[in-house]
């Protein structure tokens, strides 16, 4: 969908930087920890600062013309639900770096156990090494892949599993960084970019969760998968969760899954915090990690390379995924629900800049001869924000969703 990697103002164009400039940008990001993210989340997550508006029957929600996100495909952008988070994201994780070491340390502090794809326990040092390495997922067969790491929390506080498929310096990530920073994308490069996203996700694109439910002892739980191109701040998924709460979609006896090609470590920290607060089991499947989030000087909400080897290839981890994945067919697709059978499992795919993630999912389903979830919801999501104040501060940050008023079939 692309909105997680979107820009903060209508006028910002991400620079194409030489490698020396890329390295100079890294110190502009302030280091942050899980504890700091959690503290800010608790401080700003309340009804006075997180606001949800859901359209009445027949109502269309429109965005003020001066806002970022007010136009889509050259026309006024509309939706049926909007969530505004105030300073939750802009003041907590904007312009930050959550390093591999701080990420693993944060997981350990929450009683996660890290292991390799075959179930062998990893030391903290080995876990840091593998997620930031050039390692790639081992493909055993068409149905079996071994991710480079799993992090598991299974206790009275919560049930969460994180699966990471590739190292952040793996060949597929190097390809995405090179193309993501290329300002001169032609059809051949766009095809390579789409293929790299597909390769990064691999079998994660069309994978069930039977083994996960067994390990977490969630035998009677249905799975709700939210499938997107990337998780940067998490504004889309957290927004969708909040709208579900307001319209009465239950999350009891549900294993929620976040499935993305690339995720910031900050976004994962926020997703973990929200899952623990909601007491909802969570599965996160990610192709690879990025450790930096841009500031307004670099490009707010862009995934930023913080490893020198990757920064030498370009500042942005993947660039603007919505733009680079766009097919040109986006204006012809509206939110809709597909019914493939009976049952409780559901997949949601978010449309933003491109249809490629939907195409990718469909291709993997066919390739692996899988049966889709009984319900597949195709939604539209757009990140929105008002213009900066006189001191350059963005006072609010949110997501406009379209398709949340479709009939609830489950």
LINCOR-V976422 format. One record per residue. N is the residue number from 1. RES is the residue in three letters. PHI is phi in whole degrees, -180 to 180 (999 if undefined). OMEGA is omega in whole degrees, 0 to 359 (none if undefined). D_CENTER is the distance of its C-alpha to the mean C-alpha in Angstrom with 2 decimals. Layout:
((N	RES	PHI	OMEGA	D_CENTER) (N	RES	PHI	OMEGA	D_CENTER))
This chain:
((1	UNK	999	169	9.65) (2	UNK	92	187	9.15) (3	UNK	-74	179	9.29) (4	UNK	-68	180	6.50) (5	UNK	-107	185	8.95) (6	UNK	-81	184	11.91) (7	UNK	-88	187	15.09) (8	UNK	-93	179	16.70) (9	UNK	-126	181	20.12) (10	UNK	-67	187	21.69) (11	UNK	-97	185	23.80) (12	UNK	-73	173	21.56) (13	UNK	-123	184	21.45) (14	UNK	-61	182	19.72) (15	UNK	-74	169	22.63) (16	UNK	-96	190	23.41) (17	UNK	-105	172	24.63) (18	UNK	-69	185	27.02) (19	UNK	-60	180	26.14) (20	UNK	-65	177	28.52) (21	UNK	-67	180	26.86) (22	UNK	-59	181	23.43) (23	UNK	-64	180	24.89) (24	UNK	-69	181	26.43) (25	UNK	-76	185	23.17) (26	UNK	-56	181	21.78) (27	UNK	-65	179	24.22) (28	UNK	-71	178	23.12) (29	UNK	-87	179	20.04) (30	UNK	-88	179	21.17) (31	UNK	-71	183	20.56) (32	UNK	-141	180	19.01) (33	UNK	-123	173	19.03) (34	UNK	-54	184	17.47) (35	UNK	-60	179	20.60) (36	UNK	-67	178	20.26) (37	UNK	-63	180	16.72) (38	UNK	-61	181	18.05) (39	UNK	-63	181	21.21) (40	UNK	-67	178	19.72) (41	UNK	-59	180	17.52) (42	UNK	-64	182	20.79) (43	UNK	-69	188	22.72) (44	UNK	-107	182	20.78) (45	UNK	-90	174	19.50) (46	UNK	-153	188	22.52) (47	UNK	-64	181	23.80) (48	UNK	-79	183	25.40) (49	UNK	-114	174	22.27) (50	UNK	-104	187	19.58) (51	UNK	-119	181	21.05) (52	UNK	-121	175	20.39) (53	UNK	-126	179	22.47) (54	UNK	-119	184	22.90) (55	UNK	-63	171	25.28) (56	UNK	-73	179	28.67) (57	UNK	-56	179	30.04) (58	UNK	85	182	30.73) (59	UNK	-88	175	28.94) (60	UNK	-121	179	26.51) (61	UNK	-89	178	24.33) (62	UNK	-117	182	24.62) (63	UNK	-102	178	23.24) (64	UNK	-53	186	25.93) (65	UNK	-58	184	26.83) (66	UNK	-81	183	26.32) (67	UNK	-82	168	22.66) (68	UNK	-68	182	19.77) (69	UNK	96	182	18.41) (70	UNK	-73	178	21.92) (71	UNK	-117	174	22.37) (72	UNK	-142	183	20.64) (73	UNK	56	177	22.45) (74	UNK	80	180	25.31) (75	UNK	-124	178	25.85) (76	UNK	-56	181	25.24) (77	UNK	-82	181	21.79) (78	UNK	-134	178	22.21) (79	UNK	-160	178	20.51) (80	UNK	-121	174	21.56) (81	UNK	-158	178	19.41) (82	UNK	-138	177	18.21) (83	UNK	-126	178	16.74) (84	UNK	-116	188	17.69) (85	UNK	-106	182	16.73) (86	UNK	59	183	19.49) (87	UNK	-90	185	19.12) (88	UNK	-54	183	16.58) (89	UNK	-92	187	13.97) (90	UNK	-65	183	16.52) (91	UNK	-101	183	18.87) (92	UNK	-101	187	16.86) (93	UNK	-119	178	14.23) (94	UNK	-64	176	15.13) (95	UNK	67	184	17.05) (96	UNK	-121	174	16.52) (97	UNK	-128	173	16.49) (98	UNK	-111	190	15.66) (99	UNK	-67	175	17.60) (100	UNK	-54	180	17.60) (101	UNK	-64	179	20.72) (102	UNK	-68	178	19.49) (103	UNK	-64	180	16.36) (104	UNK	-66	177	18.74) (105	UNK	-61	178	21.30) (106	UNK	-64	177	19.02) (107	UNK	-63	180	18.29) (108	UNK	-62	181	22.04) (109	UNK	-66	179	22.95) (110	UNK	-99	177	21.22) (111	UNK	69	169	23.25) (112	UNK	-78	171	20.71) (113	UNK	-110	178	22.53) (114	UNK	-101	179	21.20) (115	UNK	-144	175	22.63) (116	UNK	-80	186	22.60) (117	UNK	-65	180	21.86) (118	UNK	-99	175	25.46) (119	UNK	95	178	25.44) (120	UNK	-80	182	27.31) (121	UNK	-65	178	26.62) (122	UNK	-104	171	25.32) (123	UNK	-69	179	26.71) (124	UNK	-60	181	24.55) (125	UNK	-65	180	25.73) (126	UNK	-67	178	25.02) (127	UNK	-63	177	21.46) (128	UNK	-60	183	20.86) (129	UNK	-63	187	22.63) (130	UNK	-74	182	20.82) (131	UNK	-71	182	17.16) (132	UNK	-103	187	18.39) (133	UNK	-94	174	20.78) (134	UNK	-94	183	21.51) (135	UNK	-69	177	21.39) (136	UNK	-124	178	19.93) (137	UNK	-58	176	19.52) (138	UNK	-89	180	23.01) (139	UNK	-97	182	23.64) (140	UNK	-84	179	26.59) (141	UNK	-155	179	26.98) (142	UNK	-62	183	25.38) (143	UNK	-109	184	24.34) (144	UNK	-129	175	23.77) (145	UNK	-129	181	21.36) (146	UNK	-113	178	21.32) (147	UNK	-65	183	18.12) (148	UNK	-75	180	19.08) (149	UNK	-158	167	18.22) (150	UNK	-125	171	17.60) (151	UNK	-121	188	17.52) (152	UNK	-126	170	19.26) (153	UNK	-123	183	20.27) (154	UNK	-145	183	22.81) (155	UNK	-147	183	25.17) (156	UNK	-68	179	26.40) (157	UNK	-77	182	23.65) (158	UNK	175	180	20.83) (159	UNK	-126	185	19.65) (160	UNK	-141	172	16.38) (161	UNK	-129	176	15.69) (162	UNK	-117	176	13.12) (163	UNK	-113	180	13.73) (164	UNK	-115	190	13.16) (165	UNK	-86	184	14.64) (166	UNK	-136	174	15.70) (167	UNK	-71	184	16.82) (168	UNK	-73	174	15.37) (169	UNK	-115	181	18.70) (170	UNK	-64	180	19.07) (171	UNK	-53	181	20.73) (172	UNK	-67	177	17.76) (173	UNK	-71	176	15.85) (174	UNK	-64	177	19.11) (175	UNK	-64	180	19.30) (176	UNK	-64	179	15.90) (177	UNK	-67	180	16.92) (178	UNK	-61	180	20.35) (179	UNK	-73	181	19.36) (180	UNK	-65	179	16.57) (181	UNK	-100	181	19.36) (182	UNK	-84	181	21.99) (183	UNK	-79	184	23.19) (184	UNK	-117	181	25.37) (185	UNK	-82	174	23.32) (186	UNK	-111	182	25.69) (187	UNK	-55	181	25.26) (188	UNK	-66	180	25.72) (189	UNK	-70	178	23.00) (190	UNK	-64	178	20.53) (191	UNK	-65	177	21.48) (192	UNK	-64	180	20.97) (193	UNK	-64	179	17.47) (194	UNK	-61	180	16.55) (195	UNK	-66	179	18.37) (196	UNK	-65	176	16.62) (197	UNK	-62	179	13.15) (198	UNK	-63	180	15.03) (199	UNK	-66	180	16.75) (200	UNK	-64	179	13.80) (201	UNK	-77	180	12.46) (202	UNK	54	182	16.10) (203	UNK	-67	177	17.15) (204	UNK	-59	184	13.79) (205	UNK	-64	185	13.60) (206	UNK	-142	185	16.55) (207	UNK	-115	176	17.14) (208	UNK	-84	184	18.64) (209	UNK	-138	181	18.75) (210	UNK	-60	181	22.51) (211	UNK	-66	179	22.83) (212	UNK	-66	179	20.07) (213	UNK	-62	178	21.85) (214	UNK	-65	182	25.12) (215	UNK	-65	181	24.14) (216	UNK	-90	180	22.89) (217	UNK	58	179	25.88) (218	UNK	-117	192	24.05) (219	UNK	-63	184	26.42) (220	UNK	-99	185	26.65) (221	UNK	-85	169	23.00) (222	UNK	-82	179	21.20) (223	UNK	-113	173	17.59) (224	UNK	-118	183	15.00) (225	UNK	-101	172	12.04) (226	UNK	-108	190	9.03) (227	UNK	-112	184	8.14) (228	UNK	-145	179	6.01) (229	UNK	-74	180	6.42) (230	UNK	-149	175	3.66) (231	UNK	-122	178	1.71) (232	UNK	-100	177	5.42) (233	UNK	-85	184	7.42) (234	UNK	93	186	5.76) (235	UNK	-61	181	8.59) (236	UNK	-66	185	7.92) (237	UNK	-70	177	7.53) (238	UNK	-63	178	10.15) (239	UNK	-65	179	12.14) (240	UNK	-63	177	12.36) (241	UNK	-62	181	13.50) (242	UNK	-67	178	16.02) (243	UNK	-65	177	17.43) (244	UNK	-55	179	17.93) (245	UNK	-59	185	19.84) (246	UNK	-72	182	22.01) (247	UNK	-94	172	22.95) (248	UNK	87	174	23.79) (249	UNK	-76	185	21.38) (250	UNK	-72	172	22.06) (251	UNK	-118	174	19.66) (252	UNK	-70	180	22.62) (253	UNK	58	179	23.03) (254	UNK	-125	167	19.43) (255	UNK	-93	180	17.11) (256	UNK	-89	180	13.56) (257	UNK	-119	170	11.09) (258	UNK	-109	184	7.32) (259	UNK	-125	185	7.42) (260	UNK	-141	177	5.41) (261	UNK	-72	183	7.72) (262	UNK	-132	176	6.74) (263	UNK	-137	168	5.40) (264	UNK	-75	174	7.72) (265	UNK	-65	178	10.21) (266	UNK	-65	180	10.41) (267	UNK	-62	178	7.08) (268	UNK	-66	178	8.32) (269	UNK	-59	179	11.65) (270	UNK	-66	179	10.93) (271	UNK	-64	177	9.56) (272	UNK	-64	181	12.73) (273	UNK	-59	182	14.90) (274	UNK	-67	179	14.17) (275	UNK	-65	179	14.77) (276	UNK	-65	180	17.94) (277	UNK	-65	181	19.13) (278	UNK	-85	182	18.78) (279	UNK	56	181	20.29) (280	UNK	-116	176	17.90) (281	UNK	-59	186	17.34) (282	UNK	-137	171	13.82) (283	UNK	-120	176	12.73) (284	UNK	-116	174	9.63) (285	UNK	-117	185	9.94) (286	UNK	-134	179	8.50) (287	UNK	-65	179	10.61) (288	UNK	-167	184	11.06) (289	UNK	-106	168	10.45) (290	UNK	-128	190	11.04) (291	UNK	-110	182	13.14) (292	UNK	-125	172	13.69) (293	UNK	-123	186	12.56) (294	UNK	-69	171	15.17) (295	UNK	-95	179	17.89) (296	UNK	-66	178	19.63) (297	UNK	-72	182	22.09) (298	UNK	-95	186	19.69) (299	UNK	145	187	17.04) (300	UNK	-60	177	15.11) (301	UNK	76	171	11.32) (302	UNK	-81	173	11.70) (303	UNK	-74	187	10.70) (304	UNK	-117	175	14.26) (305	UNK	-72	178	16.28) (306	UNK	-119	175	18.32) (307	UNK	-82	184	20.19) (308	UNK	-53	181	23.41) (309	UNK	-64	179	23.47) (310	UNK	-81	178	20.16) (311	UNK	-62	177	21.05) (312	UNK	-66	179	24.25) (313	UNK	-91	181	22.42) (314	UNK	156	182	20.65) (315	UNK	-66	188	19.04) (316	UNK	-90	182	15.60) (317	UNK	-62	181	13.51) (318	UNK	-135	183	12.57) (319	UNK	70	179	13.94) (320	UNK	-87	185	13.05) (321	UNK	-64	180	11.19) (322	UNK	-59	180	12.26) (323	UNK	-69	186	15.75) (324	UNK	-76	177	16.09) (325	UNK	-92	185	14.91) (326	UNK	-59	181	17.08) (327	UNK	-103	185	19.97) (328	UNK	93	181	22.27) (329	UNK	-95	187	22.45) (330	UNK	-54	183	19.82) (331	UNK	-63	184	22.56) (332	UNK	-93	183	24.19) (333	UNK	-114	177	21.50) (334	UNK	-109	174	21.33) (335	UNK	-55	181	19.30) (336	UNK	-160	177	21.07) (337	UNK	-116	175	21.37) (338	UNK	-109	179	22.53) (339	UNK	-113	182	24.75) (340	UNK	-105	181	25.41) (341	UNK	167	179	27.46) (342	UNK	-107	181	27.97) (343	UNK	138	187	25.97) (344	UNK	-103	184	23.27) (345	UNK	-69	183	20.10) (346	UNK	-142	172	17.61) (347	UNK	-118	174	14.66) (348	UNK	-117	179	12.77) (349	UNK	-120	186	11.53) (350	UNK	-101	176	10.49) (351	UNK	-94	175	12.76) (352	UNK	-138	180	12.52) (353	UNK	-77	187	14.01) (354	UNK	-146	176	14.67) (355	UNK	-97	188	15.83) (356	UNK	-62	180	15.12) (357	UNK	-68	175	12.34) (358	UNK	-66	178	14.95) (359	UNK	-61	181	17.61) (360	UNK	-60	179	15.94) (361	UNK	-61	180	15.62) (362	UNK	-62	181	19.20) (363	UNK	-64	181	20.49) (364	UNK	-68	177	19.27) (365	UNK	-60	179	20.75) (366	UNK	-68	183	23.99) (367	UNK	-59	182	24.07) (368	UNK	-92	180	23.82) (369	UNK	54	180	25.98) (370	UNK	-90	172	23.67) (371	UNK	-93	180	24.22) (372	UNK	-62	172	21.22) (373	UNK	-56	180	20.38) (374	UNK	-55	180	23.12) (375	UNK	-124	175	20.91) (376	UNK	-125	180	18.19) (377	UNK	-103	175	17.00) (378	UNK	-104	184	15.97) (379	UNK	-112	173	14.82) (380	UNK	-112	180	14.54) (381	UNK	-136	180	12.36) (382	UNK	-138	175	13.35) (383	UNK	-75	184	12.71) (384	UNK	-133	172	16.22) (385	UNK	-162	175	18.41) (386	UNK	-71	178	22.20) (387	UNK	-67	180	23.97) (388	UNK	-63	173	24.62) (389	UNK	-76	183	27.68) (390	UNK	-59	179	30.72) (391	UNK	-88	176	29.47) (392	UNK	85	183	26.27) (393	UNK	-88	172	24.01) (394	UNK	-83	188	21.35) (395	UNK	-80	183	22.44) (396	UNK	-149	187	19.67) (397	UNK	-156	183	16.03) (398	UNK	-161	181	14.67) (399	UNK	-139	173	13.39) (400	UNK	-105	182	15.87) (401	UNK	-111	177	15.46) (402	UNK	-131	182	17.95) (403	UNK	119	181	18.98) (404	UNK	-75	177	18.97) (405	UNK	-98	174	22.76) (406	UNK	-63	182	23.07) (407	UNK	-56	177	25.34) (408	UNK	-85	187	23.96) (409	UNK	-100	185	25.23) (410	UNK	-130	none	24.36))
